[in-house]
Amino acid sequence: MIVRLRSLLTQWTAVVPVVAVVLLAFTWGRDLPGAIVALVTLVLAGAVLAAVHHAEVVAHRVGEPFGSLVLAIAVTIIEVALIVTLMADGGAKSSTLARDTVFAAVMITCNGIVGLCLLVASLRHGLAVFNAEGTGAALATVATLATLSLVFPTFTTSKPGPEFSTAQLTFAALASLVLYGLFVTTQTVRHRDYFLPITRLGEVIDVDEHANAPSARAARISLGLLALALVGVVGLAKGVSPTIESGVEAAGMPQSVVGVIIALLVLLPETIAAVRSARRDRVQTSLNLALGSAMASIGLTIPAVALASVWLSGPLVLGLSSTHMVLLALTVVVSSLTVVPGRATPLQGGVHLVVFAAYLELAVTP
């Protein structure tokens, strides 16, 4: 009996993604009663944990920074599919959904995940150390993408409102793809060592000494299960989104809160993986996950939404409000001051978390 229980506990990460996809097939496009919503939420949480497990298996096999890249791109692709699907179903009221979700992803990753990881690593190990060259390059790319895609639409005059014209939207989409492609090339080919964890003495850690790498077959299985888990996470999140929207409306909160909740759900696997890396004193891996997710969220979402706008009805509002632009500027300044020394104390982690808390507060009560 004990042996069977242990076997079940070790295999649950393979079972839950399949259960999530099956449940998704039975619940897709249907109005869900309260009991089913509770079940979906439970399976959703299990799929998140399973996704983290399989992402770590793949990351261990391929090494850094490729492992962080796999999870960031996989999650973002599914996030894009979710945004486009909700925009197609939501009509005019979803015109700001892409903006709200992308900006929420930037604030969650650059302040929530980064702050939490710096706080965990510095409290556990005395000081959080990372590679300033690689992290600075990632931060510069995120800041540029966010400004081009989310700030400029507020000030352009070719089209009324915080919207891009067709030509401007095309430029923003192409620029996002080019910058993201350049960053991935830099991260994985030209300057890979800038994105590897380092020791207290600044030496690059190119090998994970904690355990033997999984076999190629195990990594391929985990990659497939990771894809299933992510599909389940985002699909089930869409299934409970009407309940979320009803709850947000009943609570008298603005519609933008829906985008925040979606981003929190989608980024949960990366958050857990990043915190685990921080606990192991692999802060660079945590920052790769956080900033890589922010970058992928903008660099892939904006082109996808631009393409989808060809057949989607209604306006596409991308420009941020003045309050959110101030928060974005504060995030860039604080992140730059955090990155420059290449090390951080609990104070830097706390500052990022306070900025994130301010964003959540202003999202709920603008």
N, C-alpha and C positions, 0 to 999 in steps of 0.2 A: 504493500500500500504506500509506504513512504517513498519507495523507488518510483512508483507511478506518479506520485505527487511531484517529486523532483523533476521527472521527465516532462510533466505538464507545464511546470513553471519555466523550464528551459525552452519549451516550444511555443509558448503563448505569443511570442513576437512573430511567429510564422502564421499562427491561426488568426490573430486579430485583424491583420490587413485583409485577409480573404473574407472574414465576417463583415468587415466594414464595407467592402465592395458589394457583397451580396445584399446587405441591408440597404445600401444606396440604390441598388436596382429595384428593390421592392417599394422604396419610399419616394423615388424621384418624381417630382411634379405633382405630388399629392398633398392634400391638407392633412396634417398630422395631429392626432389627439394628444392630450397631455402626457399620457403614459408612454406613447411612442416617442415623443420628444425627449422624455427622460432616458429611454433606452438609447436613442440616437446619441444623446450627449455622453452617456457612459462609454459607448463604443468609440465615439469621437476621441475621448480622452485616451483610451487604450491605443487607438491608431496613432496618436501623437507620440506616445511613448515608444511604440514599435518603430515609428519612423526615425526617431532619435537613435535607437539601437542599431538599425540597419545602416544608417548614415555613418555611424562610428565604425562599423565593420568595413564599409567601403573606404572610408577615409584612412583607416589603418592599413588597408591593402595598398592603396595608390599613393599614400603619403601626402604630406603637405607640400604646397598649398592646394593640390588637386582635390583633396577630400573636402575642404571647405567649399570649394567651387562647385562640386557635385551637389551638395545639399542646397546651396544658395540658388543655383540655376533651377534645380528641380522644383523647389518650393515656389519660386517666382513664376515659372511657367504655369503651374497650376493656379497660382494667384491671379495671373492674367486671364486665364480661362474663366475663373469665378467672376472677376470684374465684368468681363464682356458679357457673360451670361446674365448677370444681374442687371446690367445696363439694358440689355435687349428686352428683359421682362419688365423693367421698371418704368419705362417711358420718360417723360420730362422730369419727373422727380428724381431720377437717377443721373441727371446731367452733371452733378458734382461728385459722383461716387468715385470715379477714377482719381480725381484730385485729392479727395479726402483720404482714400485708402493709401495712395502713394505717399502723401505727406505724413500720414500716421506711421507708415513703415519707416520713413526717414527718422521721425522722432523716437519711435520705439527702438530702432537699432542704434542710432547715434547717441542717444541719451539713456534709454532704459537698459538695453543689453550691455552697452559699453560701461555705463556707470555701475551696474550690478557686478559685472565681471571684474572691473578694477577694484571694487570694494571687497569682493570675495577673495581675490588673489592677494591684495595688500594686507588684509586682516589675517589670512592664513599663512602667508610667507613673508610678511614684513614689508615687502615692496613689490609692486607689479612692474615687471620689466618687459620691454617689447622693442621691436626694430622700428626706429623713428622714420627711416627712409621709406620703407614699404607702407607703413601706416599713413605717413604724410601724403604719399602719392594717392592712396585710396581716398583719403579725406578730400584732397583737392579735386578728384574726379567726382565725388559725390556732390560737393559744393557747386561745381560747375553745372552738372546735370540738373540739380535742383533749381538753380537760378534760371537756366535756359528754359526749363519746362514748366516751372511753377510760379516764377516771379515775373518774367517778361510779359506773359499774357495780361497781367493787370495794367501794364503801362502802354501796350501797343494800341494804335488808333485805327488800324485798317478795318477793324470790326468792332461794333459796340459791345460793351461788357467785357469781362475778363476772359475773352476768348481769342484764340489764334485765327487768322485767316487760313485758307487752304494752303497757300504757299508757306506761311510761317509754321504751320503745323507739320508740313512735309520737311522743312528744314530742321525743326526740333527733333523729329523722329529719326532722320538720317544722322544728325549730330550725336544723338544718344547712342545709336548703334555703333558709330565710328569710335566714340570715346570708350564705350564698353569693350569693343573689340581690342582697342589698343591696350586697355588696362589688362585684359585677360592674357594677351600676348606678353606683356611685361611681367605679369605675375607668374606665369607658367613656363616661359621660355627665356627671355632676355635677362631678367633679374630675379630669378626664382628665389635666390638666397635672401632677398630683402623681405620675404614673406614667410620665412621659417622661424620657429621659436628660437629664442636665444637664452643663454645662461646668465647668471649674475655678472659674469666677467665679459659678457658681450659675444661669446662664442656661439656660432650657429649650431643648432641641434637638428641634424639631418636624418637621424634614425630614432625611432621610438623604442626605447630600451625596456619598456614595461612588459611586453609580451611578444611572442612570435606573431608575425603577420598571418592573417587567415589565407587559406588557399585561394587560387583563382576561381575555383568552382564555388566556394563559399561566398566569395565577393560578388560573383554574378548572381547567385541566388538572392543575396541581400539587396543587390541593386534592383532586381525585379520586385522584391517585396517592399522596398522603399517606394518604388513608383506606385504600387498598389495602395500602400498606406497613405501616400500623399493625395492620391485620387480620392480615397475614402475620406480623408480629413476635409478637403475642400468641398467635395460633393455633399457630405453630411452637414457641413457648415452652411451650405446653401439651403439644405432642407430645413434647418432650424432658423434660417434668416427671417422668415415671416414672423416667427415668434419673437425674435430679437427686435424687429421693426415695430411690432405691436407694443412690446414692452417699453421701447424707447419713446414711442408716441404717448403711451399712457403715463409715462413718468414726466412728460412735458419737456423732454430734452430735444435738442436740434437733430435734424436728420443726419448730420455729419458724424454723429456718434456711431451710427451703423458702420461707417467706414473704419472707425477706430476699432470696433469690436471685431470686424472681419480681419483686420491686420493683426490684432492680438492673437486670434485663433490660428491664423496661417503661420505666424512667426514663432509660435510656441515651440515647435521642434528645434528650431535654431537657437532659441533662448536656452533651452535645457542643455543642448550640446555645448553651447558657448560657456555656460556656467561650469559644466563638468571639466572643460579644458582649463578654465581659470583655477579650479580647485587643484588641478594637477600641475599648476605653475606653467601652463602653456598659454600665456596671455596673448601672444601673437596669433595663435589659432583662433582664440575668441574674437579678436579684432578683425581677423580675416572673415569670419562668419558674419559679424555685425555689419561692417562696412561693405562687404561683398554683397550682402543681402539688400542693403539700401541702394547700392549701385545697380544691381540686377533689377530691383523693383522699378526704378526709374527707366533704366536703359532698355528694358524689355517691355514694360507696360505702356510707355508713351508710344512707341512705334506700333504696338498691337492695337491700342485704342485708336490711333490715327487711321490705321487700316480699317478697323471696324466701323469708324464713323462714316465710311462711304455708304454703308447700308443701314446704319442705326439712325432712327429718327430723333429729332430733338437736338438741342444745343450741346456742345461739349465744353464745359467750363473748367479751365485748368488753373486760372489765376488765383493766387492766395489772397486772403484778406490782409489788412494792415497788421492786425495782431499776429497772425501766423507768420508774416514776413519778419516781424521783430523776433519771434521765437526762432525762426530759421537762422537769422543773423547771429543771435546769441549763441545758438548751437555751434555755428561755424567758428566763432571767436573762441568759445570755451574749448572746443575740440582741438583747435590749433594750439592753444596754450598747453593742453594735456599732452599732445603728441610730441612737441618739440624736444622735451628732455629725454624721451625714451623710457621713462619710468614714472610711476604714479604712486601716491599714498592714498589712504582712505578718504582724504579731503577731496581729491579729484573725482573719485567715484561718487561721493556725496553730492558734489556740485552738479554732476550730470543727472543724478537721480532727482534732484530738486527741480532742475529744468524740465525733466520729464513729468514730474508731478504737476508743475505749473501748466504744462500743455494739457494734461488730462483734466485739470480743474477748469481751464478755459474752454475745453471742448464740451464739457457738460454744462457749464454756466458761462456762455460767451459774454 
